[in-house]
Amino acid sequence: MADNSDSNIAMADALTLLLHNQYAIGAAIDEVTKWLSENGEGEVAVNATVAMETLDTNAQALTDAIMRLRRS
């Protein structure tokens, strides 16, 4: 069985990959939001912006968790 350190490294690595995916999704939503705004879909663009705010909040929480795991 792996020791706690190995488990923490594996978990931090997995969370890092999820965080990278989250950034990619955020970039895609940002591009769609720009297009929506430019094409008169302001209300939908606002909803997409709210989704981006959630991604940003969760990205910070993931980053904090990754850092805690890597320090332990």
Secondary structure as UniProt FT lines:
FT   HELIX           4..38
FT   TURN            39..40
FT   HELIX           42..71
//
